[in-house]
Amino acid sequence: MINRWIHFWILPCSEISMLIEKKNANQITFLEKIRLKAHVNICKMCRAYQKKVTLIDQLLSKHTNDEKKEGFEEIEIQDFKQRMKEKMKK
């Protein structure tokens, strides 16, 4: 009976990786959040995995935010128009 409760609350590592990804995407339910915390508190490997995933996610989101363009340059617009005209002629 106790084993069933332990396995209900403390998920295996194979399921925790998906919960970590869901947490980073802000798509985790309250129960999943509790189960994730319970597992990560006792599993050193999953705790390290969570730190790495969070760091990678932060770095990637910062990198993509830095590269966002506000608009197109005039030469890009002219090039696009020229290509569209050429395709319309065919």
N, CA, C and O atoms as a CHARMM CRD file, in Angstrom:
* protein
*
  360
    1    1 MET  N      0.82500  -1.20700   0.00000 PROA 1      0.00000
    2    1 MET  CA     0.00000   0.00000   0.00000 PROA 1      0.00000
    3    1 MET  C      0.86300   1.26300   0.00000 PROA 1      0.00000
    4    1 MET  O      0.59800   2.20900  -0.74100 PROA 1      0.00000
    5    2 ILE  N      1.89200   1.26200   0.83800 PROA 2      0.00000
    6    2 ILE  CA     2.77900   2.42200   0.90400 PROA 2      0.00000
    7    2 ILE  C      3.52800   2.59700  -0.41400 PROA 2      0.00000
    8    2 ILE  O      3.73600   3.72200  -0.86600 PROA 2      0.00000
    9    3 ASN  N      3.93400   1.48300  -1.03200 PROA 3      0.00000
   10    3 ASN  CA     4.64700   1.56600  -2.31200 PROA 3      0.00000
   11    3 ASN  C      3.79700   2.24400  -3.38100 PROA 3      0.00000
   12    3 ASN  O      4.31900   3.00000  -4.20000 PROA 3      0.00000
   13    4 ARG  N      2.51100   1.98400  -3.38100 PROA 4      0.00000
   14    4 ARG  CA     1.62400   2.61700  -4.36100 PROA 4      0.00000
   15    4 ARG  C      1.59600   4.13100  -4.16800 PROA 4      0.00000
   16    4 ARG  O      1.64100   4.88700  -5.13800 PROA 4      0.00000
   17    5 TRP  N      1.52000   4.56700  -2.91800 PROA 5      0.00000
   18    5 TRP  CA     1.51600   6.00100  -2.63700 PROA 5      0.00000
   19    5 TRP  C      2.84000   6.64700  -3.02200 PROA 5      0.00000
   20    5 TRP  O      2.87200   7.74900  -3.57000 PROA 5      0.00000
   21    6 ILE  N      3.92200   5.95200  -2.72800 PROA 6      0.00000
   22    6 ILE  CA     5.24000   6.48800  -3.08800 PROA 6      0.00000
   23    6 ILE  C      5.34400   6.63400  -4.59800 PROA 6      0.00000
   24    6 ILE  O      5.80600   7.66600  -5.08500 PROA 6      0.00000
   25    7 HSD  N      4.92500   5.62600  -5.34300 PROA 7      0.00000
   26    7 HSD  CA     4.99800   5.68900  -6.80100 PROA 7      0.00000
   27    7 HSD  C      4.00000   6.68700  -7.38600 PROA 7      0.00000
   28    7 HSD  O      4.20900   7.19400  -8.48800 PROA 7      0.00000
   29    8 PHE  N      2.93100   6.97000  -6.66800 PROA 8      0.00000
   30    8 PHE  CA     1.98600   7.97800  -7.13900 PROA 8      0.00000
   31    8 PHE  C      2.58300   9.37700  -7.01200 PROA 8      0.00000
   32    8 PHE  O      2.48700  10.17800  -7.94200 PROA 8      0.00000
   33    9 TRP  N      3.19800   9.67600  -5.87200 PROA 9      0.00000
   34    9 TRP  CA     3.74200  11.00900  -5.62800 PROA 9      0.00000
   35    9 TRP  C      5.13300  11.20000  -6.20700 PROA 9      0.00000
   36    9 TRP  O      5.44000  12.25900  -6.75300 PROA 9      0.00000
   37   10 ILE  N      5.97300  10.18300  -6.09000 PROA 10     0.00000
   38   10 ILE  CA     7.34500  10.27700  -6.58600 PROA 10     0.00000
   39   10 ILE  C      7.41700   9.54300  -7.91500 PROA 10     0.00000
   40   10 ILE  O      7.56600   8.32200  -7.95000 PROA 10     0.00000
   41   11 LEU  N      7.31200  10.28700  -9.00000 PROA 11     0.00000
   42   11 LEU  CA     7.32700   9.69900 -10.33800 PROA 11     0.00000
   43   11 LEU  C      8.72400   9.20600 -10.70300 PROA 11     0.00000
   44   11 LEU  O      9.71000   9.67500 -10.13500 PROA 11     0.00000
   45   12 PRO  N      8.82100   8.27000 -11.64100 PROA 12     0.00000
   46   12 PRO  CA    10.14200   7.82300 -12.09600 PROA 12     0.00000
   47   12 PRO  C     10.83100   8.91900 -12.92200 PROA 12     0.00000
   48   12 PRO  O     10.18100   9.81900 -13.45200 PROA 12     0.00000
   49   13 CYS  N     12.14000   8.82000 -13.01400 PROA 13     0.00000
   50   13 CYS  CA    12.94200   9.82100 -13.73400 PROA 13     0.00000
   51   13 CYS  C     12.49500   9.97900 -15.18700 PROA 13     0.00000
   52   13 CYS  O     12.54900  11.07900 -15.73800 PROA 13     0.00000
   53   14 SER  N     12.06100   8.90200 -15.79700 PROA 14     0.00000
   54   14 SER  CA    11.65000   8.96600 -17.20100 PROA 14     0.00000
   55   14 SER  C     10.45900   9.90200 -17.41100 PROA 14     0.00000
   56   14 SER  O     10.32100  10.48300 -18.48800 PROA 14     0.00000
   57   15 GLU  N      9.61300  10.05500 -16.42300 PROA 15     0.00000
   58   15 GLU  CA     8.45900  10.94800 -16.54000 PROA 15     0.00000
   59   15 GLU  C      8.77900  12.36900 -16.07600 PROA 15     0.00000
   60   15 GLU  O      8.10400  13.32200 -16.46400 PROA 15     0.00000
   61   16 ILE  N      9.79700  12.49900 -15.25700 PROA 16     0.00000
   62   16 ILE  CA    10.15700  13.80600 -14.71600 PROA 16     0.00000
   63   16 ILE  C     10.70000  14.73100 -15.79600 PROA 16     0.00000
   64   16 ILE  O     10.46100  15.93700 -15.75500 PROA 16     0.00000
   65   17 SER  N     11.42500  14.17900 -16.75900 PROA 17     0.00000
   66   17 SER  CA    11.98500  15.03700 -17.80800 PROA 17     0.00000
   67   17 SER  C     10.87800  15.77000 -18.57000 PROA 17     0.00000
   68   17 SER  O     11.04500  16.93600 -18.93000 PROA 17     0.00000
   69   18 MET  N      9.76900  15.10800 -18.81300 PROA 18     0.00000
   70   18 MET  CA     8.64400  15.75600 -19.49600 PROA 18     0.00000
   71   18 MET  C      8.02800  16.85000 -18.61600 PROA 18     0.00000
   72   18 MET  O      7.64100  17.90500 -19.11600 PROA 18     0.00000
   73   19 LEU  N      7.94100  16.60000 -17.32600 PROA 19     0.00000
   74   19 LEU  CA     7.39100  17.61600 -16.42500 PROA 19     0.00000
   75   19 LEU  C      8.29800  18.83800 -16.34900 PROA 19     0.00000
   76   19 LEU  O      7.81700  19.96600 -16.23700 PROA 19     0.00000
   77   20 ILE  N      9.60100  18.61700 -16.40800 PROA 20     0.00000
   78   20 ILE  CA    10.54700  19.73600 -16.39900 PROA 20     0.00000
   79   20 ILE  C     10.33300  20.60300 -17.63800 PROA 20     0.00000
   80   20 ILE  O     10.33100  21.83100 -17.55200 PROA 20     0.00000
   81   21 GLU  N     10.15500  19.96400 -18.77400 PROA 21     0.00000
   82   21 GLU  CA     9.91000  20.70900 -20.01100 PROA 21     0.00000
   83   21 GLU  C      8.57100  21.45100 -19.94500 PROA 21     0.00000
   84   21 GLU  O      8.47400  22.59200 -20.39500 PROA 21     0.00000
   85   22 LYS  N      7.54500  20.80900 -19.39000 PROA 22     0.00000
   86   22 LYS  CA     6.24500  21.46000 -19.25800 PROA 22     0.00000
   87   22 LYS  C      6.32700  22.66400 -18.32200 PROA 22     0.00000
   88   22 LYS  O      5.68400  23.68800 -18.55400 PROA 22     0.00000
   89   23 LYS  N      7.12400  22.53000 -17.26300 PROA 23     0.00000
   90   23 LYS  CA     7.27800  23.63600 -16.31600 PROA 23     0.00000
   91   23 LYS  C      7.93600  24.82800 -17.00000 PROA 23     0.00000
   92   23 LYS  O      7.51400  25.96600 -16.79500 PROA 23     0.00000
   93   24 ASN  N      8.95500  24.58700 -17.80100 PROA 24     0.00000
   94   24 ASN  CA     9.62500  25.67800 -18.50700 PROA 24     0.00000
   95   24 ASN  C      8.71300  26.34200 -19.52900 PROA 24     0.00000
   96   24 ASN  O      8.88800  27.51800 -19.84700 PROA 24     0.00000
   97   25 ALA  N      7.74700  25.60300 -20.04200 PROA 25     0.00000
   98   25 ALA  CA     6.78700  26.15900 -21.00100 PROA 25     0.00000
   99   25 ALA  C      5.54900  26.72300 -20.29800 PROA 25     0.00000
  100   25 ALA  O      4.60600  27.15700 -20.95800 PROA 25     0.00000
  101   26 ASN  N      5.54900  26.71600 -18.96800 PROA 26     0.00000
  102   26 ASN  CA     4.42100  27.19700 -18.15700 PROA 26     0.00000
  103   26 ASN  C      3.12500  26.46900 -18.47800 PROA 26     0.00000
  104   26 ASN  O      2.06200  27.08500 -18.55200 PROA 26     0.00000
  105   27 GLN  N      3.21400  25.15800 -18.67000 PROA 27     0.00000
  106   27 GLN  CA     2.03200  24.35000 -18.97300 PROA 27     0.00000
  107   27 GLN  C      1.86400  23.22200 -17.95900 PROA 27     0.00000
  108   27 GLN  O      1.33500  22.16200 -18.29700 PROA 27     0.00000
  109   28 ILE  N      2.29900  23.43300 -16.74300 PROA 28     0.00000
  110   28 ILE  CA     2.27100  22.38000 -15.73300 PROA 28     0.00000
  111   28 ILE  C      1.09600  22.61300 -14.77900 PROA 28     0.00000
  112   28 ILE  O      0.80500  23.74700 -14.39900 PROA 28     0.00000
  113   29 THR  N      0.43300  21.52600 -14.40300 PROA 29     0.00000
  114   29 THR  CA    -0.68700  21.62900 -13.46800 PROA 29     0.00000
  115   29 THR  C     -0.15700  21.67100 -12.03800 PROA 29     0.00000
  116   29 THR  O      1.02200  21.41800 -11.79100 PROA 29     0.00000
  117   30 PHE  N     -1.03900  21.99100 -11.11000 PROA 30     0.00000
  118   30 PHE  CA    -0.64600  22.07500  -9.70100 PROA 30     0.00000
  119   30 PHE  C     -0.14900  20.72700  -9.18500 PROA 30     0.00000
  120   30 PHE  O      0.87400  20.66400  -8.50300 PROA 30     0.00000
  121   31 LEU  N     -0.86200  19.65100  -9.50400 PROA 31     0.00000
  122   31 LEU  CA    -0.46500  18.31700  -9.04800 PROA 31     0.00000
  123   31 LEU  C      0.87900  17.91300  -9.65300 PROA 31     0.00000
  124   31 LEU  O      1.72600  17.34400  -8.96500 PROA 31     0.00000
  125   32 GLU  N      1.07200  18.20600 -10.93200 PROA 32     0.00000
  126   32 GLU  CA     2.35200  17.88100 -11.57400 PROA 32     0.00000
  127   32 GLU  C      3.49200  18.66300 -10.93700 PROA 32     0.00000
  128   32 GLU  O      4.60300  18.15100 -10.79200 PROA 32     0.00000
  129   33 LYS  N      3.21400  19.90000 -10.55900 PROA 33     0.00000
  130   33 LYS  CA     4.23100  20.73200  -9.92200 PROA 33     0.00000
  131   33 LYS  C      4.66000  20.13100  -8.57800 PROA 33     0.00000
  132   33 LYS  O      5.84700  20.10800  -8.25300 PROA 33     0.00000
  133   34 ILE  N      3.69900  19.65200  -7.81400 PROA 34     0.00000
  134   34 ILE  CA     4.00200  19.02800  -6.52300 PROA 34     0.00000
  135   34 ILE  C      4.80800  17.75100  -6.72900 PROA 34     0.00000
  136   34 ILE  O      5.78600  17.51000  -6.02200 PROA 34     0.00000
  137   35 ARG  N      4.40000  16.93600  -7.69300 PROA 35     0.00000
  138   35 ARG  CA     5.10400  15.68200  -7.96600 PROA 35     0.00000
  139   35 ARG  C      6.52700  15.95400  -8.45500 PROA 35     0.00000
  140   35 ARG  O      7.46000  15.23600  -8.09600 PROA 35     0.00000
  141   36 LEU  N      6.68500  16.98300  -9.26700 PROA 36     0.00000
  142   36 LEU  CA     8.01300  17.35200  -9.75800 PROA 36     0.00000
  143   36 LEU  C      8.91000  17.77500  -8.60300 PROA 36     0.00000
  144   36 LEU  O     10.05200  17.32600  -8.50500 PROA 36     0.00000
  145   37 LYS  N      8.39800  18.63700  -7.73000 PROA 37     0.00000
  146   37 LYS  CA     9.18800  19.09100  -6.58100 PROA 37     0.00000
  147   37 LYS  C      9.57200  17.92700  -5.67900 PROA 37     0.00000
  148   37 LYS  O     10.70500  17.85100  -5.20300 PROA 37     0.00000
  149   38 ALA  N      8.62900  17.02100  -5.44400 PROA 38     0.00000
  150   38 ALA  CA     8.90700  15.87400  -4.57600 PROA 38     0.00000
  151   38 ALA  C     10.02400  15.02000  -5.15800 PROA 38     0.00000
  152   38 ALA  O     10.90700  14.57000  -4.42700 PROA 38     0.00000
  153   39 HSD  N      9.99400  14.79500  -6.45600 PROA 39     0.00000
  154   39 HSD  CA    11.01600  13.95800  -7.09100 PROA 39     0.00000
  155   39 HSD  C     12.36600  14.66800  -7.12900 PROA 39     0.00000
  156   39 HSD  O     13.39200  14.07400  -6.79900 PROA 39     0.00000
  157   40 VAL  N     12.36300  15.93200  -7.52900 PROA 40     0.00000
  158   40 VAL  CA    13.61800  16.67800  -7.67000 PROA 40     0.00000
  159   40 VAL  C     14.30200  16.86500  -6.31800 PROA 40     0.00000
  160   40 VAL  O     15.52800  16.95100  -6.25400 PROA 40     0.00000
  161   41 ASN  N     13.52300  16.92800  -5.23900 PROA 41     0.00000
  162   41 ASN  CA    14.11700  17.07000  -3.90800 PROA 41     0.00000
  163   41 ASN  C     14.91300  15.84500  -3.48200 PROA 41     0.00000
  164   41 ASN  O     15.82600  15.95200  -2.66300 PROA 41     0.00000
  165   42 ILE  N     14.57200  14.67400  -4.03200 PROA 42     0.00000
  166   42 ILE  CA    15.29400  13.46900  -3.61300 PROA 42     0.00000
  167   42 ILE  C     16.22300  12.91200  -4.68700 PROA 42     0.00000
  168   42 ILE  O     17.06800  12.07000  -4.38400 PROA 42     0.00000
  169   43 CYS  N     16.08700  13.35700  -5.92900 PROA 43     0.00000
  170   43 CYS  CA    16.88100  12.79900  -7.02900 PROA 43     0.00000
  171   43 CYS  C     17.91200  13.82600  -7.51000 PROA 43     0.00000
  172   43 CYS  O     17.56500  14.84400  -8.10900 PROA 43     0.00000
  173   44 LYS  N     19.16700  13.54000  -7.23600 PROA 44     0.00000
  174   44 LYS  CA    20.24200  14.46200  -7.59100 PROA 44     0.00000
  175   44 LYS  C     20.39600  14.61200  -9.10400 PROA 44     0.00000
  176   44 LYS  O     20.67700  15.70800  -9.58800 PROA 44     0.00000
  177   45 MET  N     20.21700  13.53900  -9.84600 PROA 45     0.00000
  178   45 MET  CA    20.38100  13.58500 -11.30200 PROA 45     0.00000
  179   45 MET  C     19.29000  14.43900 -11.95900 PROA 45     0.00000
  180   45 MET  O     19.57700  15.22600 -12.86100 PROA 45     0.00000
  181   46 CYS  N     18.06800  14.28900 -11.51900 PROA 46     0.00000
  182   46 CYS  CA    16.97800  15.08000 -12.09200 PROA 46     0.00000
  183   46 CYS  C     17.09300  16.54900 -11.68900 PROA 46     0.00000
  184   46 CYS  O     16.72300  17.43400 -12.46000 PROA 46     0.00000
  185   47 ARG  N     17.59800  16.80900 -10.50000 PROA 47     0.00000
  186   47 ARG  CA    17.81800  18.18600 -10.06500 PROA 47     0.00000
  187   47 ARG  C     18.86000  18.86000 -10.96600 PROA 47     0.00000
  188   47 ARG  O     18.69500  20.01200 -11.36600 PROA 47     0.00000
  189   48 ALA  N     19.93800  18.12300 -11.28000 PROA 48     0.00000
  190   48 ALA  CA    20.96900  18.65400 -12.18000 PROA 48     0.00000
  191   48 ALA  C     20.40300  18.86200 -13.58300 PROA 48     0.00000
  192   48 ALA  O     20.69500  19.86700 -14.23100 PROA 48     0.00000
  193   49 TYR  N     19.59500  17.91400 -14.05000 PROA 49     0.00000
  194   49 TYR  CA    18.96300  18.03500 -15.37100 PROA 49     0.00000
  195   49 TYR  C     18.06800  19.27200 -15.42400 PROA 49     0.00000
  196   49 TYR  O     18.07600  20.00900 -16.41000 PROA 49     0.00000
  197   50 GLN  N     17.30300  19.49300 -14.36400 PROA 50     0.00000
  198   50 GLN  CA    16.40500  20.64600 -14.32600 PROA 50     0.00000
  199   50 GLN  C     17.19600  21.95300 -14.38500 PROA 50     0.00000
  200   50 GLN  O     16.79300  22.88600 -15.07900 PROA 50     0.00000
  201   51 LYS  N     18.30600  22.02700 -13.67100 PROA 51     0.00000
  202   51 LYS  CA    19.13100  23.23600 -13.69900 PROA 51     0.00000
  203   51 LYS  C     19.68100  23.48500 -15.09700 PROA 51     0.00000
  204   51 LYS  O     19.68600  24.61900 -15.57500 PROA 51     0.00000
  205   52 LYS  N     20.14500  22.41700 -15.75300 PROA 52     0.00000
  206   52 LYS  CA    20.70800  22.56500 -17.10000 PROA 52     0.00000
  207   52 LYS  C     19.64200  23.00400 -18.09800 PROA 52     0.00000
  208   52 LYS  O     19.87900  23.89700 -18.91100 PROA 52     0.00000
  209   53 VAL  N     18.47600  22.38000 -18.03500 PROA 53     0.00000
  210   53 VAL  CA    17.39400  22.72300 -18.96200 PROA 53     0.00000
  211   53 VAL  C     16.95600  24.17000 -18.75700 PROA 53     0.00000
  212   53 VAL  O     16.71800  24.89100 -19.72600 PROA 53     0.00000
  213   54 THR  N     16.85000  24.59000 -17.51500 PROA 54     0.00000
  214   54 THR  CA    16.44300  25.96000 -17.21500 PROA 54     0.00000
  215   54 THR  C     17.47600  26.95400 -17.73200 PROA 54     0.00000
  216   54 THR  O     17.12000  27.98300 -18.30500 PROA 54     0.00000
  217   55 LEU  N     18.74800  26.64600 -17.53100 PROA 55     0.00000
  218   55 LEU  CA    19.81200  27.52400 -18.01200 PROA 55     0.00000
  219   55 LEU  C     19.79900  27.62600 -19.53600 PROA 55     0.00000
  220   55 LEU  O     19.89200  28.72200 -20.09000 PROA 55     0.00000
  221   56 ILE  N     19.68300  26.48700 -20.20900 PROA 56     0.00000
  222   56 ILE  CA    19.64200  26.48000 -21.67600 PROA 56     0.00000
  223   56 ILE  C     18.43800  27.26800 -22.17900 PROA 56     0.00000
  224   56 ILE  O     18.55000  28.03400 -23.13600 PROA 56     0.00000
  225   57 ASP  N     17.29500  27.08400 -21.53900 PROA 57     0.00000
  226   57 ASP  CA    16.08300  27.80000 -21.93900 PROA 57     0.00000
  227   57 ASP  C     16.25900  29.31200 -21.78100 PROA 57     0.00000
  228   57 ASP  O     15.85400  30.08100 -22.65200 PROA 57     0.00000
  229   58 GLN  N     16.86100  29.73300 -20.67400 PROA 58     0.00000
  230   58 GLN  CA    17.09500  31.16000 -20.44300 PROA 58     0.00000
  231   58 GLN  C     18.05200  31.73500 -21.48100 PROA 58     0.00000
  232   58 GLN  O     17.81800  32.82000 -22.01200 PROA 58     0.00000
  233   59 LEU  N     19.12800  31.00800 -21.76900 PROA 59     0.00000
  234   59 LEU  CA    20.10800  31.48600 -22.74700 PROA 59     0.00000
  235   59 LEU  C     19.50400  31.59000 -24.14200 PROA 59     0.00000
  236   59 LEU  O     19.73400  32.56600 -24.85500 PROA 59     0.00000
  237   60 LEU  N     18.73300  30.58100 -24.52500 PROA 60     0.00000
  238   60 LEU  CA    18.10700  30.60800 -25.84900 PROA 60     0.00000
  239   60 LEU  C     17.07000  31.72000 -25.97100 PROA 60     0.00000
  240   60 LEU  O     16.99700  32.38700 -27.00300 PROA 60     0.00000
  241   61 SER  N     16.27900  31.92200 -24.94100 PROA 61     0.00000
  242   61 SER  CA    15.26700  32.97500 -25.01700 PROA 61     0.00000
  243   61 SER  C     15.92800  34.35100 -25.05000 PROA 61     0.00000
  244   61 SER  O     15.43800  35.25400 -25.72800 PROA 61     0.00000
  245   62 LYS  N     17.03100  34.52000 -24.32700 PROA 62     0.00000
  246   62 LYS  CA    17.75900  35.79100 -24.37200 PROA 62     0.00000
  247   62 LYS  C     18.35100  36.00600 -25.75900 PROA 62     0.00000
  248   62 LYS  O     18.29500  37.11000 -26.30000 PROA 62     0.00000
  249   63 HSD  N     18.91500  34.95700 -26.32900 PROA 63     0.00000
  250   63 HSD  CA    19.53600  35.05300 -27.64900 PROA 63     0.00000
  251   63 HSD  C     18.50300  35.38700 -28.72100 PROA 63     0.00000
  252   63 HSD  O     18.76100  36.21900 -29.59000 PROA 63     0.00000
  253   64 THR  N     17.35400  34.75500 -28.66800 PROA 64     0.00000
  254   64 THR  CA    16.32800  35.02500 -29.68000 PROA 64     0.00000
  255   64 THR  C     15.73100  36.41400 -29.50000 PROA 64     0.00000
  256   64 THR  O     15.36300  37.05400 -30.48600 PROA 64     0.00000
  257   65 ASN  N     15.62700  36.89200 -28.27000 PROA 65     0.00000
  258   65 ASN  CA    15.11200  38.24700 -28.04500 PROA 65     0.00000
  259   65 ASN  C     16.08400  39.29600 -28.56700 PROA 65     0.00000
  260   65 ASN  O     15.66000  40.34000 -29.06500 PROA 65     0.00000
  261   66 ASP  N     17.38600  39.02800 -28.45900 PROA 66     0.00000
  262   66 ASP  CA    18.39100  39.96900 -28.94300 PROA 66     0.00000
  263   66 ASP  C     18.38000  40.07500 -30.45800 PROA 66     0.00000
  264   66 ASP  O     18.71700  41.12400 -31.00600 PROA 66     0.00000
  265   67 GLU  N     17.99600  39.00000 -31.14300 PROA 67     0.00000
  266   67 GLU  CA    18.05900  38.97200 -32.59900 PROA 67     0.00000
  267   67 GLU  C     16.76900  39.40500 -33.29200 PROA 67     0.00000
  268   67 GLU  O     16.72400  39.45700 -34.52100 PROA 67     0.00000
  269   68 LYS  N     15.73800  39.71100 -32.54200 PROA 68     0.00000
  270   68 LYS  CA    14.47200  40.10600 -33.16400 PROA 68     0.00000
  271   68 LYS  C     14.65700  41.41100 -33.92700 PROA 68     0.00000
  272   68 LYS  O     15.31200  42.34200 -33.45900 PROA 68     0.00000
  273   69 LYS  N     14.06400  41.45000 -35.11000 PROA 69     0.00000
  274   69 LYS  CA    14.12600  42.64700 -35.94200 PROA 69     0.00000
  275   69 LYS  C     12.86800  43.47100 -35.72800 PROA 69     0.00000
  276   69 LYS  O     11.77700  42.93900 -35.52300 PROA 69     0.00000
  277   70 GLU  N     13.04800  44.76100 -35.77900 PROA 70     0.00000
  278   70 GLU  CA    11.90800  45.66300 -35.66400 PROA 70     0.00000
  279   70 GLU  C     11.18500  45.82200 -36.99400 PROA 70     0.00000
  280   70 GLU  O      9.97300  46.03900 -37.01900 PROA 70     0.00000
  281   71 GLY  N     11.91400  45.71600 -38.09400 PROA 71     0.00000
  282   71 GLY  CA    11.30600  45.87800 -39.40300 PROA 71     0.00000
  283   71 GLY  C     12.27800  45.41800 -40.47200 PROA 71     0.00000
  284   71 GLY  O     13.31700  44.82800 -40.17600 PROA 71     0.00000
  285   72 PHE  N     11.92800  45.69400 -41.70900 PROA 72     0.00000
  286   72 PHE  CA    12.77800  45.31300 -42.82600 PROA 72     0.00000
  287   72 PHE  C     13.53100  46.54000 -43.33000 PROA 72     0.00000
  288   72 PHE  O     13.03600  47.66600 -43.28000 PROA 72     0.00000
  289   73 GLU  N     14.72700  46.28600 -43.81100 PROA 73     0.00000
  290   73 GLU  CA    15.48300  47.37100 -44.42900 PROA 73     0.00000
  291   73 GLU  C     14.97200  47.57200 -45.84900 PROA 73     0.00000
  292   73 GLU  O     14.37300  46.67100 -46.43700 PROA 73     0.00000
  293   74 GLU  N     15.21000  48.74500 -46.38600 PROA 74     0.00000
  294   74 GLU  CA    14.70800  49.09700 -47.71600 PROA 74     0.00000
  295   74 GLU  C     15.22400  48.14000 -48.78500 PROA 74     0.00000
  296   74 GLU  O     14.48300  47.77000 -49.69500 PROA 74     0.00000
  297   75 ILE  N     16.47300  47.74200 -48.68200 PROA 75     0.00000
  298   75 ILE  CA    17.04700  46.83700 -49.68700 PROA 75     0.00000
  299   75 ILE  C     16.36800  45.47000 -49.65300 PROA 75     0.00000
  300   75 ILE  O     16.19900  44.83100 -50.69200 PROA 75     0.00000
  301   76 GLU  N     15.97700  45.02100 -48.45600 PROA 76     0.00000
  302   76 GLU  CA    15.26800  43.74700 -48.34000 PROA 76     0.00000
  303   76 GLU  C     13.88900  43.83400 -48.99700 PROA 76     0.00000
  304   76 GLU  O     13.44400  42.89200 -49.65300 PROA 76     0.00000
  305   77 ILE  N     13.23000  44.95400 -48.81800 PROA 77     0.00000
  306   77 ILE  CA    11.90500  45.14500 -49.41900 PROA 77     0.00000
  307   77 ILE  C     12.00800  45.16900 -50.93900 PROA 77     0.00000
  308   77 ILE  O     11.21200  44.53400 -51.63000 PROA 77     0.00000
  309   78 GLN  N     12.99100  45.90400 -51.45700 PROA 78     0.00000
  310   78 GLN  CA    13.17700  45.98800 -52.90700 PROA 78     0.00000
  311   78 GLN  C     13.51700  44.62300 -53.50100 PROA 78     0.00000
  312   78 GLN  O     13.01600  44.25500 -54.56300 PROA 78     0.00000
  313   79 ASP  N     14.36800  43.88400 -52.80800 PROA 79     0.00000
  314   79 ASP  CA    14.74500  42.54200 -53.27100 PROA 79     0.00000
  315   79 ASP  C     13.52300  41.62700 -53.31500 PROA 79     0.00000
  316   79 ASP  O     13.34500  40.86700 -54.26700 PROA 79     0.00000
  317   80 PHE  N     12.69000  41.70300 -52.29100 PROA 80     0.00000
  318   80 PHE  CA    11.47600  40.89700 -52.24100 PROA 80     0.00000
  319   80 PHE  C     10.53200  41.25900 -53.39300 PROA 80     0.00000
  320   80 PHE  O      9.98300  40.37900 -54.05600 PROA 80     0.00000
  321   81 LYS  N     10.35400  42.54400 -53.61900 PROA 81     0.00000
  322   81 LYS  CA     9.48400  42.99000 -54.71600 PROA 81     0.00000
  323   81 LYS  C      9.99400  42.48600 -56.06300 PROA 81     0.00000
  324   81 LYS  O      9.21600  42.04000 -56.90600 PROA 81     0.00000
  325   82 GLN  N     11.30500  42.56200 -56.25300 PROA 82     0.00000
  326   82 GLN  CA    11.89500  42.12300 -57.51300 PROA 82     0.00000
  327   82 GLN  C     11.66600  40.62700 -57.73000 PROA 82     0.00000
  328   82 GLN  O     11.31200  40.20400 -58.83100 PROA 82     0.00000
  329   83 ARG  N     11.86500  39.83800 -56.68900 PROA 83     0.00000
  330   83 ARG  CA    11.65100  38.38900 -56.81000 PROA 83     0.00000
  331   83 ARG  C     10.19000  38.06900 -57.09700 PROA 83     0.00000
  332   83 ARG  O      9.89300  37.16900 -57.88300 PROA 83     0.00000
  333   84 MET  N      9.28600  38.79500 -56.47200 PROA 84     0.00000
  334   84 MET  CA     7.85900  38.56700 -56.71500 PROA 84     0.00000
  335   84 MET  C      7.48400  38.90700 -58.16200 PROA 84     0.00000
  336   84 MET  O      6.70400  38.18700 -58.78600 PROA 84     0.00000
  337   85 LYS  N      8.03500  39.99300 -58.69100 PROA 85     0.00000
  338   85 LYS  CA     7.76600  40.37100 -60.08000 PROA 85     0.00000
  339   85 LYS  C      8.27000  39.30300 -61.04200 PROA 85     0.00000
  340   85 LYS  O      7.60400  38.97100 -62.02200 PROA 85     0.00000
  341   86 GLU  N      9.45600  38.76800 -60.75100 PROA 86     0.00000
  342   86 GLU  CA    10.02100  37.72500 -61.60800 PROA 86     0.00000
  343   86 GLU  C      9.16100  36.46900 -61.57900 PROA 86     0.00000
  344   86 GLU  O      8.95700  35.83200 -62.61300 PROA 86     0.00000
  345   87 LYS  N      8.66200  36.11400 -60.41800 PROA 87     0.00000
  346   87 LYS  CA     7.81800  34.91900 -60.30100 PROA 87     0.00000
  347   87 LYS  C      6.47200  35.11900 -60.99100 PROA 87     0.00000
  348   87 LYS  O      5.90400  34.16800 -61.52600 PROA 87     0.00000
  349   88 MET  N      5.96600  36.33000 -60.98200 PROA 88     0.00000
  350   88 MET  CA     4.67800  36.60600 -61.62200 PROA 88     0.00000
  351   88 MET  C      4.78900  36.56300 -63.14000 PROA 88     0.00000
  352   88 MET  O      3.80500  36.27000 -63.81900 PROA 88     0.00000
  353   89 LYS  N      5.96000  36.84600 -63.67900 PROA 89     0.00000
  354   89 LYS  CA     6.17000  36.80600 -65.12500 PROA 89     0.00000
  355   89 LYS  C      6.16100  35.37900 -65.64800 PROA 89     0.00000
  356   89 LYS  O      5.80700  35.15300 -66.80500 PROA 89     0.00000
  357   90 LYS  N      6.53900  34.42400 -64.83300 PROA 90     0.00000
  358   90 LYS  CA     6.64300  33.02200 -65.27200 PROA 90     0.00000
  359   90 LYS  C      5.31500  32.37500 -65.44700 PROA 90     0.00000
  360   90 LYS  O      5.24200  31.20200 -65.81100 PROA 90     0.00000
